[in-house]
């Protein structure tokens, strides 16, 4: 394909040859590396590392909490789509962050005055098997499925059915190894973490310990929670959406449109970076070096590369605009490397080999190692 653009006299000209995945193959060569010795770790952004180079699309037919949890456990990350209300999108992010943790910080709690009906509803809504009971922040009991199994009066207060204190608890500095021993000794599923004043500060569950062993490559934050991203647009609800997503502990925000090299996207990135300087921001989509440069100048930590390259994205066909994906990746990779900014190939994977080709041509063009 020969990409075209307008020159200074407003005449269309051919700017060069472009390549996509179907145009190129990698040549085989001798290898001394066994499959078991390979590592495919990489960076999503400057501060977020992935153990597999896969990010799920922020599409309403692809990514909500279920897929985001599954992908993060394998070492990638999911981006929750924005075709939801701000409240619902934040709830999906919260579901991922609460799916597992070294220590569950700010656990869901209930007061002793609330009803059995409310306890059951909370357990069902949050998919949990027990709720710590707190009164004025102090731990006074725990209510579990076992306590409610044969309860017939849904209007009874939680205090009437809960397992009352004293309970098996542990201090803040308890390790997972020590927690596992305590859980096994007392045959319980949840270990409540309290401070010196008896206030609940977190909990450790058997499931979290099991998940850590089952998914050793999981992509997690500093608190042991699964990482997750969320997409935002440039529309009027941006501020409200950001506030709710940040409150839900989202790890990265993706500002994405079909044409990311536009004033709306650039202004949105600048606004987010100015208001939330510690928040990781990915922006796109772009397919030219100048587009990547402008997004980086606006403050993007990573750039989404690709206009209509995927199996179901038809931007090139419908709009007649775009750059073949291999060429787009190489152009943007060169610019990103100058600023130590990562780039993410968008909607690229139709076949397994596309993953390898995408990373390989990007690495060769910016001079980096194939995998970080």
KOLMARPA-235077 format. One record per residue (C-alpha): x negated, y negated, z; residue number from 1. Coordinates in steps of 0.02 Angstrom, whole numbers, m for minus. Layout:
<px=X py=Y pz=Z i=NUM> $
...
//
This chain:
<px=0 py=0 pz=0 i=1> $
<px=m61 py=m177 pz=m39 i=2> $
<px=m6 py=m302 pz=96 i=3> $
<px=37 py=m474 pz=28 i=4> $
<px=44 py=m650 pz=101 i=5> $
<px=65 py=m830 pz=46 i=6> $
<px=m93 py=m930 pz=12 i=7> $
<px=m116 py=m1118 pz=33 i=8> $
<px=m30 py=m1154 pz=m132 i=9> $
<px=121 py=m1052 pz=m77 i=10> $
<px=84 py=m916 pz=m204 i=11> $
<px=94 py=m733 pz=m157 i=12> $
<px=m71 py=m641 pz=m163 i=13> $
<px=m136 py=m467 pz=m127 i=14> $
<px=m242 py=m469 pz=31 i=15> $
<px=m311 py=m292 pz=23 i=16> $
<px=m272 py=m109 pz=38 i=17> $
<px=m179 py=m42 pz=188 i=18> $
<px=m179 py=134 pz=259 i=19> $
<px=m52 py=233 pz=357 i=20> $
<px=m64 py=404 pz=437 i=21> $
<px=m17 py=500 pz=281 i=22> $
<px=m162 py=420 pz=187 i=23> $
<px=m306 py=481 pz=294 i=24> $
<px=m370 py=640 pz=375 i=25> $
<px=m509 py=672 pz=500 i=26> $
<px=m650 py=783 pz=440 i=27> $
<px=m685 py=938 pz=546 i=28> $
<px=m858 py=961 pz=622 i=29> $
<px=m949 py=1074 pz=743 i=30> $
<px=m899 py=1052 pz=925 i=31> $
<px=m979 py=1111 pz=1087 i=32> $
<px=m828 py=1056 pz=1190 i=33> $
<px=m700 py=1181 pz=1251 i=34> $
<px=m516 py=1131 pz=1263 i=35> $
<px=m525 py=1149 pz=1452 i=36> $
<px=m664 py=1019 pz=1457 i=37> $
<px=m571 py=882 pz=1366 i=38> $
<px=m504 py=725 pz=1448 i=39> $
<px=m385 py=603 pz=1366 i=40> $
<px=m377 py=470 pz=1500 i=41> $
<px=m355 py=292 pz=1440 i=42> $
<px=m293 py=122 pz=1496 i=43> $
<px=m119 py=53 pz=1472 i=44> $
<px=m179 py=m118 pz=1526 i=45> $
<px=m328 py=m188 pz=1620 i=46> $
<px=m270 py=m119 pz=1788 i=47> $
<px=m159 py=29 pz=1743 i=48> $
<px=m239 py=194 pz=1695 i=49> $
<px=m151 py=339 pz=1609 i=50> $
<px=m205 py=520 pz=1613 i=51> $
<px=m122 py=554 pz=1445 i=52> $
<px=m109 py=421 pz=1308 i=53> $
<px=80 py=424 pz=1295 i=54> $
<px=207 py=287 pz=1329 i=55> $
<px=392 py=317 pz=1297 i=56> $
<px=491 py=194 pz=1192 i=57> $
<px=599 py=64 pz=1277 i=58> $
<px=753 py=123 pz=1182 i=59> $
<px=926 py=159 pz=1252 i=60> $
<px=921 py=332 pz=1173 i=61> $
<px=751 py=371 pz=1249 i=62> $
<px=698 py=299 pz=1417 i=63> $
<px=789 py=285 pz=1581 i=64> $
<px=733 py=353 pz=1749 i=65> $
<px=742 py=539 pz=1708 i=66> $
<px=618 py=530 pz=1563 i=67> $
<px=511 py=400 pz=1652 i=68> $
<px=492 py=517 pz=1802 i=69> $
<px=450 py=667 pz=1692 i=70> $
<px=322 py=572 pz=1589 i=71> $
<px=237 py=490 pz=1739 i=72> $
<px=218 py=660 pz=1822 i=73> $
<px=122 py=719 pz=1670 i=74> $
<px=9 py=566 pz=1670 i=75> $
<px=96 py=445 pz=1551 i=76> $
<px=221 py=307 pz=1582 i=77> $
<px=400 py=268 pz=1532 i=78> $
<px=469 py=96 pz=1488 i=79> $
<px=651 py=77 pz=1541 i=80> $
<px=752 py=m6 pz=1404 i=81> $
<px=838 py=m174 pz=1424 i=82> $
<px=1010 py=m130 pz=1355 i=83> $
<px=1071 py=m124 pz=1534 i=84> $
<px=1127 py=m255 pz=1658 i=85> $
<px=982 py=m324 pz=1762 i=86> $
<px=1053 py=m232 pz=1913 i=87> $
<px=1064 py=m65 pz=1824 i=88> $
<px=892 py=m81 pz=1745 i=89> $
<px=816 py=m120 pz=1915 i=90> $
<px=907 py=30 pz=1989 i=91> $
<px=829 py=143 pz=1856 i=92> $
<px=657 py=75 pz=1902 i=93> $
<px=694 py=101 pz=2086 i=94> $
<px=743 py=282 pz=2051 i=95> $
<px=571 py=312 pz=1976 i=96> $
<px=478 py=225 pz=2118 i=97> $
<px=573 py=327 pz=2247 i=98> $
<px=555 py=493 pz=2155 i=99> $
<px=397 py=534 pz=2252 i=100> $
<px=267 py=448 pz=2359 i=101> $
<px=122 py=481 pz=2476 i=102> $
<px=222 py=391 pz=2609 i=103> $
<px=396 py=329 pz=2564 i=104> $
<px=388 py=146 pz=2614 i=105> $
<px=550 py=56 pz=2656 i=106> $
<px=651 py=217 pz=2654 i=107> $
<px=838 py=216 pz=2632 i=108> $
<px=919 py=207 pz=2804 i=109> $
<px=1090 py=200 pz=2883 i=110> $
<px=1156 py=126 pz=3045 i=111> $
<px=1239 py=232 pz=3182 i=112> $
<px=1400 py=132 pz=3162 i=113> $
<px=1424 py=178 pz=2979 i=114> $
<px=1539 py=321 pz=2932 i=115> $
<px=1507 py=498 pz=2876 i=116> $
<px=1590 py=451 pz=2712 i=117> $
<px=1459 py=316 pz=2683 i=118> $
<px=1318 py=435 pz=2726 i=119> $
<px=1380 py=565 pz=2601 i=120> $
<px=1400 py=433 pz=2465 i=121> $
<px=1223 py=369 pz=2494 i=122> $
<px=1151 py=545 pz=2486 i=123> $
<px=1243 py=581 pz=2324 i=124> $
<px=1199 py=414 pz=2244 i=125> $
<px=1015 py=421 pz=2290 i=126> $
<px=996 py=611 pz=2270 i=127> $
<px=924 py=632 pz=2445 i=128> $
<px=956 py=764 pz=2577 i=129> $
<px=937 py=660 pz=2734 i=130> $
<px=942 py=481 pz=2797 i=131> $
<px=850 py=408 pz=2947 i=132> $
<px=968 py=318 pz=3066 i=133> $
<px=904 py=151 pz=3131 i=134> $
<px=975 py=25 pz=3252 i=135> $
<px=891 py=m145 pz=3252 i=136> $
<px=748 py=m67 pz=3151 i=137> $
<px=716 py=65 pz=3284 i=138> $
<px=733 py=249 pz=3243 i=139> $
<px=878 py=326 pz=3339 i=140> $
<px=911 py=484 pz=3237 i=141> $
<px=925 py=567 pz=3069 i=142> $
<px=1076 py=633 pz=2974 i=143> $
<px=1053 py=774 pz=2849 i=144> $
<px=1156 py=888 pz=2739 i=145> $
<px=1149 py=1015 pz=2879 i=146> $
<px=1233 py=893 pz=2998 i=147> $
<px=1371 py=855 pz=2873 i=148> $
<px=1399 py=1026 pz=2798 i=149> $
<px=1552 py=1071 pz=2903 i=150> $
<px=1607 py=896 pz=2952 i=151> $
<px=1791 py=870 pz=2909 i=152> $
<px=1821 py=695 pz=2976 i=153> $
<px=1741 py=575 pz=2853 i=154> $
<px=1786 py=427 pz=2962 i=155> $
<px=1679 py=484 pz=3108 i=156> $
<px=1530 py=373 pz=3142 i=157> $
<px=1356 py=433 pz=3097 i=158> $
<px=1309 py=426 pz=3282 i=159> $
<px=1434 py=566 pz=3315 i=160> $
<px=1355 py=690 pz=3195 i=161> $
<px=1172 py=642 pz=3180 i=162> $
<px=1024 py=731 pz=3259 i=163> $
<px=976 py=609 pz=3396 i=164> $
<px=805 py=549 pz=3453 i=165> $
<px=681 py=605 pz=3512 i=166> $
<px=632 py=671 pz=3342 i=167> $
<px=471 py=738 pz=3269 i=168> $
<px=374 py=583 pz=3214 i=169> $
<px=197 py=534 pz=3168 i=170> $
<px=93 py=373 pz=3171 i=171> $
<px=53 py=262 pz=3023 i=172> $
<px=m120 py=335 pz=2987 i=173> $
<px=m60 py=515 pz=2967 i=174> $
<px=m141 py=604 pz=2818 i=175> $
<px=m47 py=717 pz=2699 i=176> $
<px=m145 py=866 pz=2765 i=177> $
<px=m94 py=827 pz=2945 i=178> $
<px=84 py=792 pz=2890 i=179> $
<px=95 py=962 pz=2805 i=180> $
<px=40 py=1049 pz=2965 i=181> $
<px=171 py=956 pz=3067 i=182> $
<px=308 py=995 pz=2941 i=183> $
<px=262 py=1179 pz=2942 i=184> $
<px=249 py=1189 pz=3131 i=185> $
<px=420 py=1114 pz=3162 i=186> $
<px=504 py=1186 pz=3006 i=187> $
<px=569 py=1018 pz=2949 i=188> $
<px=577 py=936 pz=2777 i=189> $
<px=549 py=754 pz=2825 i=190> $
<px=417 py=681 pz=2938 i=191> $
<px=466 py=508 pz=3003 i=192> $
<px=324 py=382 pz=3018 i=193> $
<px=344 py=255 pz=3159 i=194> $
<px=240 py=114 pz=3233 i=195> $
<px=194 py=92 pz=3417 i=196> $
<px=363 py=10 pz=3452 i=197> $
<px=463 py=155 pz=3380 i=198> $
<px=511 py=61 pz=3222 i=199> $
<px=529 py=164 pz=3064 i=200> $
<px=399 py=115 pz=2934 i=201> $
<px=406 py=263 pz=2814 i=202> $
<px=424 py=450 pz=2792 i=203> $
<px=333 py=595 pz=2714 i=204> $
<px=432 py=737 pz=2635 i=205> $
<px=393 py=917 pz=2593 i=206> $
<px=445 py=883 pz=2413 i=207> $
<px=317 py=744 pz=2394 i=208> $
<px=177 py=857 pz=2455 i=209> $
<px=233 py=994 pz=2337 i=210> $
<px=246 py=873 pz=2190 i=211> $
<px=69 py=810 pz=2220 i=212> $
<px=4 py=988 pz=2203 i=213> $
<px=117 py=1028 pz=2055 i=214> $
<px=73 py=870 pz=1957 i=215> $
<px=m109 py=826 pz=1995 i=216> $
<px=m122 py=714 pz=1840 i=217> $
<px=29 py=606 pz=1883 i=218> $
<px=17 py=421 pz=1847 i=219> $
<px=38 py=337 pz=2017 i=220> $
<px=14 py=169 pz=2101 i=221> $
<px=m90 py=133 pz=2256 i=222> $
<px=53 py=193 pz=2368 i=223> $
<px=68 py=361 pz=2281 i=224> $
<px=227 py=312 pz=2188 i=225> $
<px=255 py=355 pz=2006 i=226> $
<px=220 py=210 pz=1888 i=227> $
<px=355 py=140 pz=1775 i=228> $
<px=378 py=m7 pz=1659 i=229> $
<px=529 py=m105 pz=1600 i=230> $
<px=570 py=m201 pz=1442 i=231> $
<px=633 py=m380 pz=1441 i=232> $
<px=691 py=m494 pz=1303 i=233> $
<px=671 py=m680 pz=1280 i=234> $
<px=853 py=m721 pz=1315 i=235> $
<px=942 py=m816 pz=1452 i=236> $
<px=939 py=m678 pz=1584 i=237> $
<px=749 py=m663 pz=1586 i=238> $
<px=726 py=m744 pz=1757 i=239> $
<px=863 py=m642 pz=1840 i=240> $
<px=800 py=m481 pz=1761 i=241> $
<px=621 py=m512 pz=1814 i=242> $
<px=669 py=m549 pz=1994 i=243> $
<px=764 py=m386 pz=2010 i=244> $
<px=630 py=m283 pz=1923 i=245> $
<px=492 py=m353 pz=2033 i=246> $
<px=597 py=m319 pz=2188 i=247> $
<px=610 py=m139 pz=2127 i=248> $
<px=417 py=m132 pz=2116 i=249> $
<px=404 py=m118 pz=1927 i=250> $
<px=223 py=m89 pz=1872 i=251> $
<px=223 py=m172 pz=1702 i=252> $
<px=338 py=m282 pz=1599 i=253> $
<px=352 py=m262 pz=1410 i=254> $
<px=406 py=m413 pz=1308 i=255> $
<px=448 py=m334 pz=1142 i=256> $
<px=537 py=m384 pz=983 i=257> $
<px=526 py=m328 pz=802 i=258> $
<px=421 py=m484 pz=766 i=259> $
<px=314 py=m521 pz=918 i=260> $
<px=212 py=m657 pz=834 i=261> $
<px=348 py=m785 pz=866 i=262> $
<px=373 py=m937 pz=977 i=263> $
<px=503 py=m853 pz=1087 i=264> $
<px=390 py=m708 pz=1133 i=265> $
<px=236 py=m817 pz=1159 i=266> $
<px=333 py=m935 pz=1273 i=267> $
<px=407 py=m789 pz=1371 i=268> $
<px=234 py=m714 pz=1401 i=269> $
<px=165 py=m882 pz=1459 i=270> $
<px=314 py=m906 pz=1574 i=271> $
<px=297 py=m735 pz=1653 i=272> $
<px=109 py=m751 pz=1679 i=273> $
<px=127 py=m924 pz=1756 i=274> $
<px=265 py=m872 pz=1876 i=275> $
<px=199 py=m697 pz=1916 i=276> $
<px=10 py=m702 pz=1890 i=277> $
<px=m18 py=m528 pz=1963 i=278> $
<px=114 py=m442 pz=1855 i=279> $
<px=50 py=m336 pz=1710 i=280> $
<px=124 py=m392 pz=1543 i=281> $
<px=125 py=m303 pz=1375 i=282> $
<px=187 py=m400 pz=1223 i=283> $
<px=226 py=m365 pz=1041 i=284> $
<px=258 py=m308 pz=912 i=285> $
<px=121 py=m374 pz=797 i=286> $
<px=27 py=m304 pz=649 i=287> $
<px=m105 py=m436 pz=610 i=288> $
<px=m261 py=m496 pz=699 i=289> $
<px=m192 py=m672 pz=722 i=290> $
<px=m35 py=m605 pz=803 i=291> $
<px=m138 py=m507 pz=929 i=292> $
<px=m248 py=m659 pz=961 i=293> $
<px=m100 py=m772 pz=999 i=294> $
<px=m19 py=m647 pz=1117 i=295> $
<px=m184 py=m626 pz=1209 i=296> $
<px=m203 py=m815 pz=1221 i=297> $
<px=m28 py=m824 pz=1295 i=298> $
<px=m83 py=m706 pz=1432 i=299> $
<px=m36 py=m530 pz=1376 i=300> $
<px=m135 py=m391 pz=1462 i=301> $
<px=m100 py=m273 pz=1317 i=302> $
<px=m31 py=m288 pz=1141 i=303> $
<px=98 py=m177 pz=1055 i=304> $
<px=45 py=m144 pz=877 i=305> $
<px=160 py=m93 pz=736 i=306> $
<px=305 py=m155 pz=632 i=307> $
<px=417 py=m13 pz=575 i=308> $
<px=289 py=129 pz=581 i=309> $
<px=393 py=263 pz=666 i=310> $
<px=509 py=400 pz=610 i=311> $
<px=668 py=302 pz=646 i=312> $
<px=610 py=119 pz=644 i=313> $
<px=655 py=43 pz=475 i=314> $
<px=596 py=m137 pz=494 i=315> $
<px=479 py=m126 pz=344 i=316> $
<px=615 py=m54 pz=234 i=317> $
<px=754 py=m171 pz=289 i=318> $
<px=652 py=m332 pz=302 i=319> $
<px=515 py=m296 pz=176 i=320> $
<px=387 py=m351 pz=306 i=321> $
<px=248 py=m255 pz=391 i=322> $
<px=74 py=m181 pz=382 i=323> $
<px=32 py=5 pz=363 i=324> $
<px=0 py=69 pz=539 i=325> $
<px=m182 py=124 pz=528 i=326> $
<px=m230 py=m45 pz=455 i=327> $
<px=m127 py=m136 pz=587 i=328> $
<px=m209 py=m38 pz=728 i=329> $
<px=m385 py=m73 pz=664 i=330> $
<px=m352 py=m259 pz=640 i=331> $
<px=m277 py=m283 pz=811 i=332> $
<px=m405 py=m170 pz=897 i=333> $
<px=m546 py=m280 pz=837 i=334> $
<px=m466 py=m435 pz=913 i=335> $
<px=m414 py=m348 pz=1073 i=336> $
<px=m591 py=m282 pz=1102 i=337> $
<px=m658 py=m459 pz=1105 i=338> $
<px=m552 py=m498 pz=1257 i=339> $
<px=m557 py=m328 pz=1345 i=340> $
<px=m371 py=m310 pz=1311 i=341> $
<px=m291 py=m143 pz=1271 i=342> $
<px=m176 py=m108 pz=1124 i=343> $
<px=m31 py=12 pz=1111 i=344> $
<px=21 py=88 pz=946 i=345> $
<px=209 py=68 pz=936 i=346> $
<px=333 py=199 pz=872 i=347> $
<px=189 py=295 pz=796 i=348> $
<px=211 py=477 pz=838 i=349> $
<px=297 py=581 pz=707 i=350> $
<px=172 py=724 pz=714 i=351> $
<px=46 py=778 pz=846 i=352> $
<px=m98 py=725 pz=735 i=353> $
<px=m37 py=545 pz=735 i=354> $
<px=m89 py=529 pz=918 i=355> $
<px=m269 py=577 pz=877 i=356> $
<px=m278 py=470 pz=720 i=357> $
<px=m207 py=317 pz=808 i=358> $
<px=m333 py=324 pz=950 i=359> $
<px=m479 py=373 pz=838 i=360> $
<px=m464 py=233 pz=712 i=361> $
<px=m437 py=107 pz=852 i=362> $
<px=m592 py=168 pz=944 i=363> $
<px=m702 py=171 pz=789 i=364> $
<px=m650 py=m4 pz=741 i=365> $
<px=m680 py=m86 pz=910 i=366> $
<px=m836 py=15 pz=953 i=367> $
<px=m764 py=95 pz=1110 i=368> $
<px=m768 py=276 pz=1166 i=369> $
<px=m629 py=384 pz=1098 i=370> $
<px=m555 py=410 pz=1272 i=371> $
<px=m591 py=307 pz=1428 i=372> $
//
